[in-house]
Amino acid sequence: MSGTVLSVNVGRAREHGASRGRPVRSAIRKAPQPGRVALHGEALAGDEQVERRYHGGPDQAVYAYASEDLAWWATELGLDAISPGTIGENLTTRDVDPNGAVIGERWRVGPVLLAVTAPRIPCAKLGRVFPGTGIVRRFAHAGRTGAYLRILEPGDVGAGDAVTVVDRPAHGVTVADVARIVQHERHRAAELRAVPELASRLAAWAADAD
């Protein structure tokens, strides 16, 4: 399977209103970058990650989301369009299905090698991007979570890079499967214990989910 990077997006933290009298800081809104962007360690160059307990780290170094799913959400929310980076994705893809990616699947993106680790589990900050829409609840049920990825071989990425799946584990557990189990079907947690490539935070959840 192959597709294309439509946009590479990074963002810096800024205030998104307040909660319980305290300002809410988030880098969820990201902007497309011109040229090529270095990707190494645990993030894209220039991309800020707030609340590292839940965001960032090696298992969530890159977040990919399909442009086709952005278009679907625009229709659902009654918008003309949703710009790349709006929901916090670093890579906006075309002709790639992050939701159907198998955990541990490896993507070659330009010179970079990435491995799929987890779905996005939505938090309240997504609701601050689309207030009054019930987006957090709807996102959790839509099956369009996008995929987090780990950096295996660093490099730089840019719009127009090909995305090629170069390896896919035989276990067959997809990003969408993990999201469904974690959010709605806890009784199936044992299925995730046989997925060694799963993000460590979700693996720990699965180990304690009896």
C-alpha positions as CSV (number, residue, x, y, z in Angstrom):
1,M,0.0,0.0,0.0
2,S,1.3,3.5,-0.8
3,G,0.0,7.0,-0.5
4,T,1.3,10.6,-0.1
5,V,2.0,13.1,2.6
6,L,-0.3,16.0,1.8
7,S,1.0,18.3,4.6
8,V,3.6,18.3,7.4
9,N,2.3,20.2,10.4
10,V,3.8,21.5,13.6
11,G,2.6,23.8,16.4
12,R,3.5,25.7,19.5
13,A,1.5,25.8,22.7
14,R,-1.0,28.5,23.2
15,E,-4.0,29.2,25.4
16,H,-7.3,27.7,24.5
17,G,-9.6,29.2,27.1
18,A,-9.6,28.2,30.8
19,S,-10.7,25.3,33.0
20,R,-11.4,25.7,36.7
21,G,-9.9,29.2,36.6
22,R,-6.7,28.1,35.0
23,P,-5.6,28.7,31.4
24,V,-5.6,25.6,29.2
25,R,-2.4,25.4,27.1
26,S,-2.2,23.1,24.1
27,A,-0.3,22.7,20.8
28,I,-3.2,20.9,19.3
29,R,-3.6,23.4,16.4
30,K,-0.8,22.9,14.0
31,A,0.1,24.6,10.8
32,P,1.5,23.2,7.5
33,Q,5.2,23.8,7.0
34,P,7.0,24.8,3.8
35,G,10.0,22.7,2.7
36,R,11.3,19.8,4.6
37,V,11.1,19.3,8.4
38,A,13.5,17.3,10.5
39,L,12.1,14.3,12.3
40,H,14.2,12.7,15.0
41,G,14.1,11.6,18.6
42,E,10.6,12.0,19.8
43,A,9.1,14.8,17.6
44,L,9.2,16.9,14.5
45,A,11.5,19.9,14.7
46,G,9.5,22.9,16.1
47,D,6.6,20.8,17.3
48,E,5.7,21.4,21.0
49,Q,4.1,18.7,23.1
50,V,2.2,19.7,26.3
51,E,1.3,17.4,29.1
52,R,3.8,14.7,28.3
53,R,2.0,12.2,30.5
54,Y,-0.5,11.9,27.6
55,H,1.2,13.4,24.6
56,G,4.5,12.8,22.9
57,G,7.2,10.4,23.9
58,P,8.8,7.8,21.7
59,D,5.5,5.9,21.2
60,Q,3.6,9.1,20.1
61,A,6.4,10.9,18.2
62,V,4.3,11.5,15.1
63,Y,0.5,11.6,14.6
64,A,-0.9,10.8,11.2
65,Y,-4.4,11.5,10.0
66,A,-6.1,11.0,6.6
67,S,-7.2,14.0,4.6
68,E,-10.2,11.8,3.6
69,D,-11.2,11.7,7.3
70,L,-10.8,15.4,7.7
71,A,-13.2,15.8,4.7
72,W,-15.6,13.4,6.4
73,W,-15.5,15.4,9.6
74,A,-16.1,18.7,7.8
75,T,-19.3,17.2,6.4
76,E,-20.3,15.8,9.8
77,L,-19.7,19.2,11.5
78,G,-21.3,21.3,8.7
79,L,-18.1,23.0,7.8
80,D,-16.8,23.9,4.3
81,A,-13.4,22.2,5.1
82,I,-11.0,21.4,7.9
83,S,-7.5,22.6,7.2
84,P,-4.5,20.2,7.6
85,G,-3.1,20.3,11.2
86,T,-6.4,21.5,12.7
87,I,-7.0,18.4,14.9
88,G,-3.3,18.1,15.8
89,E,-1.9,15.8,13.2
90,N,1.7,16.1,12.2
91,L,1.2,14.2,8.9
92,T,-1.9,14.7,6.8
93,T,-2.0,11.8,4.4
94,R,-3.8,11.0,1.2
95,D,-4.6,7.5,0.0
96,V,-3.4,6.0,3.3
97,D,-5.7,4.6,5.9
98,P,-4.1,5.1,9.4
99,N,-7.2,3.6,11.0
100,G,-6.7,0.3,9.2
101,A,-3.0,0.2,9.8
102,V,-1.8,-2.8,11.8
103,I,0.0,-2.1,15.0
104,G,3.7,-2.5,14.3
105,E,3.3,-1.8,10.6
106,R,6.2,0.1,9.2
107,W,5.9,3.1,7.0
108,R,8.7,4.5,4.8
109,V,8.0,8.2,4.4
110,G,10.7,9.8,2.3
111,P,14.0,8.8,4.0
112,V,12.2,8.2,7.4
113,L,11.1,4.9,8.8
114,L,8.1,4.9,11.2
115,A,6.2,2.2,13.1
116,V,2.5,2.4,14.0
117,T,2.0,2.1,17.7
118,A,-1.5,3.3,18.8
119,P,-4.8,5.1,18.0
120,R,-5.5,8.5,19.3
121,I,-7.8,8.4,22.3
122,P,-9.5,11.9,22.2
123,C,-9.3,14.3,25.2
124,A,-11.1,17.4,26.1
125,K,-8.8,19.6,24.2
126,L,-10.2,18.4,20.9
127,G,-13.5,19.9,22.1
128,R,-11.9,23.3,22.3
129,V,-11.1,23.2,18.6
130,F,-14.7,22.5,17.7
131,P,-16.8,23.8,20.7
132,G,-20.4,22.9,21.0
133,T,-20.2,19.9,18.6
134,G,-19.8,17.0,21.0
135,I,-16.6,16.2,19.0
136,V,-14.9,14.2,21.8
137,R,-17.7,11.7,22.1
138,R,-18.3,11.6,18.4
139,F,-14.6,11.1,17.7
140,A,-14.5,8.2,20.1
141,H,-17.3,6.4,18.3
142,A,-16.5,7.3,14.6
143,G,-13.6,4.9,14.2
144,R,-11.5,7.6,12.5
145,T,-8.8,8.0,15.2
146,G,-5.7,8.4,13.1
147,A,-2.4,6.7,14.1
148,Y,0.5,7.4,16.4
149,L,3.9,6.4,15.1
150,R,7.4,5.7,16.6
151,I,10.5,7.0,14.8
152,L,12.8,4.1,13.8
153,E,15.0,5.9,11.3
154,P,15.2,9.7,11.5
155,G,15.4,12.1,8.6
156,D,13.3,14.9,7.2
157,V,9.9,14.9,5.7
158,G,7.9,17.1,3.4
159,A,4.7,17.5,1.5
160,G,4.7,15.2,-1.5
161,D,6.7,12.4,0.1
162,A,5.5,8.9,-0.7
163,V,4.1,6.8,2.2
164,T,4.8,3.1,1.6
165,V,4.0,0.3,3.9
166,V,7.1,-1.9,3.9
167,D,6.2,-4.4,6.6
168,R,3.0,-5.5,8.3
169,P,2.9,-7.9,11.4
170,A,0.9,-11.1,11.0
171,H,-1.2,-10.6,14.2
172,G,-3.5,-8.3,12.2
173,V,-4.6,-6.1,15.1
174,T,-5.4,-2.6,13.7
175,V,-5.4,0.9,15.0
176,A,-9.2,0.8,14.8
177,D,-9.3,-2.5,16.7
178,V,-7.3,-1.1,19.6
179,A,-9.4,2.1,19.8
180,R,-12.6,0.0,19.9
181,I,-11.2,-2.3,22.7
182,V,-9.8,0.5,24.8
183,Q,-12.9,2.8,24.6
184,H,-15.8,0.4,24.2
185,E,-14.9,-3.3,24.6
186,R,-12.7,-3.6,27.6
187,H,-13.6,-7.3,27.9
188,R,-11.4,-7.9,24.8
189,A,-8.3,-6.5,26.5
190,A,-6.5,-9.8,26.4
191,E,-6.3,-9.6,22.6
192,L,-3.9,-6.6,23.0
193,R,-1.5,-8.5,25.2
194,A,-0.3,-10.5,22.1
195,V,0.7,-7.3,20.3
196,P,4.3,-6.6,21.3
197,E,4.5,-3.4,19.1
198,L,1.6,-1.7,21.0
199,A,2.4,1.7,22.7
200,S,3.7,1.0,26.3
201,R,0.9,3.0,27.9
202,L,-1.8,1.0,26.2
203,A,0.1,-2.2,26.8
204,A,0.1,-1.4,30.6
205,W,-3.7,-0.7,30.4
206,A,-4.3,-4.1,28.7
207,A,-2.2,-5.9,31.4
208,D,-4.4,-4.4,34.1
209,A,-7.8,-4.6,32.4
210,D,-9.1,-7.9,33.7
